[in-house]
Amino acid sequence: MREIIKDAYKVSELEHQFNDVDRISEENADKHYGDKYLIDEAKHHLYWANDSVSVTDPSDGDYKDFVKDKRQLEKFLSKWESKIQPHENDGLSFEKIMEKISL
């Protein structure tokens, strides 16, 4: 399994996205999700984490979780964004990737 996949599944927001929303196993993510897709997904979640941090009062119970998510995503992107490797599914939409998984 690729290291970027292992690291992605250690990031709370990405793990939730892949397991609970996409319902995709680590093995299928490893086979079908390219590095660029993972980076783009992390950037998308970082955008929302930044937004959540900026609009949430620090005394709110969720604030610490938002900050944690933001840090995890930033760490993931810092490590992997400059190491993107080409993948056969680069450029495919999420829907097309899901079609390939279900074949």
Phi and psi in degrees as a GROMACS rama.xvg file:
@    title "Ramachandran Plot"
@    xaxis  label "Phi"
@    yaxis  label "Psi"
@TYPE xy
-66.5905  144.155  ARG-2
-62.2766  -35.2709  GLU-3
-62.85  -34.6212  ILE-4
-67.3538  -47.2029  ILE-5
-56.9532  -44.6639  LYS-6
-67.4123  -39.2818  ASP-7
-60.4077  -39.2938  ALA-8
-74.4183  -6.4789  TYR-9
-91.9326  -10.7881  LYS-10
-91.0867  118.67  VAL-11
-50.2353  -48.7737  SER-12
-64.8613  -39.8567  GLU-13
-72.4755  -41.4928  LEU-14
-59.9789  -44.0007  GLU-15
-62.1653  -45.2097  HIS-16
-58.5972  -49.8034  GLN-17
-73.0862  -43.5891  PHE-18
-78.4126  -49.068  ASN-19
-92.037  -31.9871  ASP-20
-94.644  -56.5483  VAL-21
-76.4611  -25.4842  ASP-22
56.0695  55.124  ARG-23
-123.076  135.31  ILE-24
-74.1783  161.735  SER-25
-59.6644  -37.1735  GLU-26
-64.9092  -42.3679  GLU-27
-70.6149  -36.4926  ASN-28
-62.7594  -42.3556  ALA-29
-60.9778  -40.8352  ASP-30
-77.0288  -37.3035  LYS-31
-110.215  -21.3803  HIS-32
-95.354  116.022  TYR-33
-75.6365  163.754  GLY-34
-57.7916  -43.532  ASP-35
-60.0576  -40.6021  LYS-36
-61.1025  -44.4748  TYR-37
-63.5718  -42.5266  LEU-38
-64.1324  -45.2972  ILE-39
-62.0897  -39.7494  ASP-40
-64.922  -42.4641  GLU-41
-63.6321  -40.7508  ALA-42
-63.1782  -40.3958  LYS-43
-61.6083  -46.4599  HIS-44
-68.802  -33.8803  HIS-45
-65.0057  -39.0598  LEU-46
-55.2194  -47.7519  TYR-47
-71.9345  -34.2431  TRP-48
-64.9757  -43.5102  ALA-49
-60.2542  -42.9476  ASN-50
-62.1702  -45.222  ASP-51
-62.1787  -42.2024  SER-52
-63.3753  -41.0538  VAL-53
-71.7502  -27.0582  SER-54
-104.172  -2.7651  VAL-55
-101.081  133.415  THR-56
-68.3008  133.516  ASP-57
-57.0715  -20.4206  PRO-58
-82.085  -11.2413  SER-59
-67.9314  138.548  ASP-60
-60.2506  -27.6206  GLY-61
-81.374  -15.8446  ASP-62
-55.4169  -47.0189  TYR-63
-61.3278  -37.9682  LYS-64
-64.7841  -41.2132  ASP-65
-63.1778  -41.8447  PHE-66
-64.8347  -41.7187  VAL-67
-61.266  -46.9454  LYS-68
-59.5517  -44.5395  ASP-69
-59.1204  -46.3164  LYS-70
-64.2525  -42.3349  ARG-71
-61.0256  -44.4517  GLN-72
-65.9216  -42.1806  LEU-73
-62.6535  -41.3073  GLU-74
-64.1911  -45.0219  LYS-75
-59.4251  -48.6979  PHE-76
-64.8693  -40.2486  LEU-77
-60.6223  -38.4926  SER-78
-75.4508  -41.2198  LYS-79
-106.584  -21.216  TRP-80
-58.6296  -33.6473  GLU-81
-89.392  1.98339  SER-82
-116.058  20.574  LYS-83
-60.2433  129.191  ILE-84
-106.912  145.254  GLN-85
-62.7093  151.442  PRO-86
-141.703  148.387  HIS-87
-61.1611  -22.9694  GLU-88
-96.5452  5.67452  ASN-89
-56.8513  134.059  ASP-90
90.7161  -12.1737  GLY-91
-80.0516  146.25  LEU-92
-71.6671  163.043  SER-93
-55.6822  -41.777  PHE-94
-62.0579  -41.5006  GLU-95
-66.3158  -39.1628  LYS-96
-62.5994  -42.2071  ILE-97
-64.0457  -37.1503  MET-98
-60.2764  -43.9478  GLU-99
-64.384  -35.843  LYS-100
-67.3509  -37.8072  ILE-101
-80.432  -5.289  SER-102
